[in-house]
Amino acid sequence: MTDQEKPNEDMESTMSSMEFAMLGGGHLAYIRQLDAQEAGRLFPALQGLPKGIDLYALVAADGTPLTLTDSFDAALADAIEHDLQPVSVH
């Protein structure tokens, strides 16, 4: 192993919360399946969502909720329309 291939022991190996939140900022968005209760927490302005439905949220890399829809395909289209790289969260 050459000196260039050796890990730099002086280099910080962890990311701060702020650095992690900014990872992918402006370029990545997550598509997350939610039930009505989770959607209500993520989008507090929504009220009266029927129980038992699945919804899909498009969420920015920093956790900011962007859109809420009733289908994965619509959430995917929202990401593409806003020039974001969609990533699914399971």
ABEGO torsion letter per residue (X at the ends): XBAAABBBAABBABBBAAAAAABGBGABBBBBBBBAAAAAAABAABBGBBBGBBBBBBBBAAGBBABBBABAAAAAAAAAAAGBBBBBBX
